[in-house]
Amino acid sequence: MMSRRVILSALFVFLFSIGLGSSGALAAELRVGHSSLPKPLGNPLSDTSHSGGFNFLTVYDQLTYVGSDGPGAGLAVSWRNTSPTTWEFKLRPGVKFHDGKAFEASDIADLINWLNTEEGAAKGRSTLSNTRNIKSARAIDATTVEFTTKLPDPLVPATVGIIRVLNMKHFADVGNDGYGQAPIGTGSFKAEKWTSDRIDLVAFKEGWRPPKLDRITIRSLPELASRVQAFQSDQIDLAFGLVADSRAAVESAGGKLHVSSEPRVLLLMAFQNNPAHAVNDLRVRKALNYAVNKEAYIETIMGGLTVAAGQPGAKGVTGYDPSIKPYPYDLDRAKALLSDAGHGAGLKLIAEVVANVSEMRDVYQQVSVDVARIGVDLEVREITLPDLIARLRDPSKFGEATMFSFGFNSTPTMDIMRSINAQHSCKSFT
């Protein structure tokens, strides 16, 4: 069994990293341990998070897939800008959904137009927040779809990569909620059973990209220790969301830890929508940045596998400015700024964070220790990802917290503004 063991590591650091590798050939079944499974089950419309990506991409295809060279072909094979506000996409012919229905342009057009209804805006909010500049779509013929945008938009070929393509006839039959329990896509695997803690998938051998496995089983194992133990005891073959400290345990079990970069920046955000909040003062926010010794915890906690960030985008992302550097560690400057802001005697702050791996818990605790050196008592409260999403949609749910964790992920558009445009208003947060 050890010859087919694989491991996948996701380091939730200032630059998010993820990778996949194998120490041998895979068997007919792949058993996966994941830190979280999508809350809407198999319906991808209300979950465009990275954590849901692996699960959804087993069952669904996308129109395009964005790589280092820009958007590449998926279910769409070519595209052209036919006017300042229209794009024409040619679709891959002969593609079938899991139930045998032919994939057609109308599936894309019907989905886009549903998203732009009142019901779609509410139930497919995560997808719509990424595609909100696309106001309508129409099927020109079975393999040609046209998108109309509100404003000229050169990023449309990348933006549509966020869409996991649904069978809209099935969607009409079972509804938005029913689709989560009975998902149908065009992907290499079809869902045999999809629950909140386990996904059972079987090969869809009649698909346009035949699978190399017979089955995939994905289990929800929220705790890092449980994923490592499951890997060591040969209960799973692949694990998501491990950390640098997991390397010894993984290698002793015959596996290998792999890391590769992804354009994601993780940081603590501060509210700016309430003048009564201390963090509304720019001097306080600057003081907090100068007080955190990022290089130290990157080396000690993250094993040197990432770098500090000074902007919400990684190198290679459109909008990245190499002249913007991370804040240096400067306690004297931090204390002076905090005193100048009227908080020389100290300050109490509360941050709500998602820390689904122990390494990130250690990082947030180290941030708390660092800012304590300038008189800031930072209380770190852990919440779940669904909790954070609910708070982002209704900031009043943050209550007394004035800071929260947030990840700026530039995929699929590779645009530095993607997370800001898709997730929240910069009028409320900074």
Number of C-alpha atoms within 10 A of each C-alpha: 10 13 13 16 27 27 28 26 24 25 25 25 23 25 25 23 21 17 16 17 16 18 14 13 10 16 16 11 16 19 20 25 28 25 20 21 26 23 17 19 25 29 22 28 24 21 22 22 16 12 18 19 17 14 20 23 17 20 26 25 20 20 26 24 22 20 13 9 6 14 21 18 17 16 23 23 14 17 17 12 17 11 10 13 17 20 22 21 22 20 23 20 16 11 19 18 23 23 12 11 13 16 24 23 23 21 20 25 21 19 21 23 15 17 25 20 12 10 12 19 17 13 16 23 22 20 24 25 20 23 22 19 18 25 17 20 22 19 19 15 13 16 18 22 23 23 23 20 19 13 12 16 17 12 14 21 26 21 26 24 26 25 22 24 25 26 26 22 13 18 19 11 10 15 12 19 14 17 23 21 18 18 25 24 27 31 27 24 28 25 23 14 15 18 17 15 16 18 20 17 23 20 23 22 17 15 18 17 13 13 17 13 17 15 20 20 18 23 22 19 21 17 16 22 14 14 25 25 15 18 25 20 11 15 13 22 25 27 28 24 25 29 24 18 13 15 17 12 16 21 13 10 16 16 26 22 23 19 20 14 15 17 21 25 24 19 19 15 19 20 20 20 16 11 10 9 15 22 23 18 14 14 19 22 18 16 26 24 21 24 26 24 19 22 15 13 17 18 13 10 18 23 12 13 19 18 18 18 20 18 18 24 26 28 15 14 19 14 15 15 14 11 7 10 11 14 18 15 17 14 20 12 15 24 24 15 21 26 18 12 15 13 18 15 10 14 17 12 17 17 22 23 24 20 19 19 19 16 20 20 16 15 21 24 14 18 21 20 16 21 23 18 14 25 17 23 17 20 15 19 14 18 16 13 19 13 15 21 16 14 15 19 13 10 17 11 13 18 9 12 19 21 23 24 19 20 21 23 26 22 22 22 25 24 21 23 17 20 21 18 14 17 17 15 13 12 9 13 18 16
